[in-house]
Each structure stands twice: as structure tokens, then as C-alpha cells.
Amino acid sequence: MPTKDSTTSAHFARTVTRVRGQSVEHIMAAILLENFMHMALNECALGTRHDTEITHQARIGWRRLQSSLRFFKPLLKDFPPAPMAELKPLIQTTDQLRNLDVALDDTLPTWWAALPADPAMAPADWTDMIRALQDARTKALHAVKTKAHDPETTRMLLNMVHWIAQLSTQSHPKHLALDRKKFSQWLFKRLQSWHKKLKIGADSSDLARQHRLRILAKQQRYAIENLQARVPRTSAQRFHERAQKLQVDLGVQRDQYIALELITQLNRYPGMVALLQKQFLGPQAHTAQPAIGKPLK
């Protein structure tokens, strides 16, 4: 487990440097280990204290790890990753905490500043609603700390580290037989195929599809950042710009839907929900978005 000093602040993504003569297996292991440590160190830090940046980085770390596992999946056919089912409860509670952080610190203050005077939105009701969400955030933080200290979580983290360490000793899959040159070509073609998927879905107005597109945009962005030292710079920059723009454009809308859903789950403010939906989101808000988790207690 990390030392005490390493669990008191946020940990950020680091560039995986290119090492001359490195095998395909060592390249993948280096990227996966960096992604894994980004996630694990921040989750451990959340078990010590609450900081919105730590929560944010923990979720990014998990998504970077998922992105790399998906990106390299064809190369891992003969060496599947360690099971991560035991980690899902921790990730889900971290997601809930991050959603509450964004709603309370970003989305709701912006909405309140933009709201016109309306009898359905008394300041006292707004203050009461904010207090209820703050209580929910406190409970979510407690849940994260509990899961972070769960022995099953520790066991899963150790299993994942062990799997990554073993990966570097594997011979490349016979069905691909990649040397370093072919590996570089494979990387570029893989990024290119993801880029095409983003272009195809970019104009969709379906909100559920937009959510899936945003996930793909994030995965593309993280994959490019992980591989920037190994793919043509011009193409990587073009792919990255496209993915980042989609992520940002769809992200604000997604945060608004989540904030409204969090208020809805409180089951106490139907008038406020209706007003916020009409003012900021439109009539499709409750019917098109995927669920964000269990109702708040």
C-alpha cells in the first residue's frame, strides 16, 4: 500500500516515456501500470480525506485504465486481465461522490445565478435542497472510505498489479505476431478506427447515444495521451483535438442531466425539478438519459 505521504494529495497522469528496444509486452505493461497507479493512489487518498480534485483524478484514473484495457484487448486475448468485480463498488461510490461534487460546486451555482425570479423557486427551498445534497455527499464520502479500506479492495488491487507484472513476461500473441514496427502500425490503425467511430456518431441527437459517444471520446483521448510517443504527431494531434472537443461539448450537458437527476432522487422538490428542467434542459431530460445510480437516502 502507498505510504502516508502519498495518500494526502491528488495524483495526476504521467506521460509514459519511450524506451529504445522495449518489447510490445513491456510497452503495454508500462502504460497499464501508470494508468493503474493513477487510479489506485487517488482511491487510497480518498480513503484518507476528501478533496474534489482527488475524487476527479480517481475517476479519470479508472477511465484511463479501462480505456487501455479496451484498446489493447485484441492483444490480450491469450492473457485476460485479472477480475475486477470486487473493485466495482468502490468505483460506483466514487462516481456518486464526483457527481455530487460537480453538481454542488459547478452546475447548481451556475443555475442559481442564471435563474429568473419565480415563485416556484423560493431561496429557502434552494438552500434546503443544497443542504440535502451536501448530506448526500457526506454519506457518499463515507461509503468511498469504507470501500477503500475493504480487504477485498486491497486484494483486487494486488491481483491487478500482479497481472500487470506478469504481462511483461508474456510472448506476443501468435495470431498477431507483432514486432515493434508492426506494433506501431497496429497502434495507428486502432486509433484511426476509433476516430472514425467518433466522426460517424458526432451528429446524433439521441441523448443515450451521445453519452456513449462521450465515453468513446474520452477513451480515444486517453489512448492518444498514453501513446503520444509512439504514433505520428500530426495525426495524434488531430485525433486528440476531435475527441477532446466532443468530450467538452457533451460533458456540460451530461453534468446538467446528472444534477437534475440528483435533485429528483431526493423526492422532495418536484416544483424545483420541473422549473430547472424547463429552464435549462427541455422536456426530454427524464426520458433519454441513462441512470446514474441508486436513489439518494
Secondary structure, DSSP 4 states (H G I P E B T S, - for coil): ---GGGGSS----------TT--HHHHHHHHHHHHHHHHHHHHHHHTT---HHHHHHHHHHHHHHHHHHHHTGGGGTTSPPPP-GGGHHHHHHHHHHHHHHHIIIIIHHHHHHHPPP-TT--HHHHHHHHHHHHHHHHHHHHHHHHHHT-HHHHHHHHHHHHHHHHHTTSPPPTTT---HHHHHHHHHHHHHHHHHHHHHHTT---HHHHHHHHHHHHHHHHHHHHHTTTS-HHHHHHHHHHHHHHHHHHHHHHHHHHHHHHHHHTSS-HHHHHHHIIIII-TTHHHHSPP-SSPP-
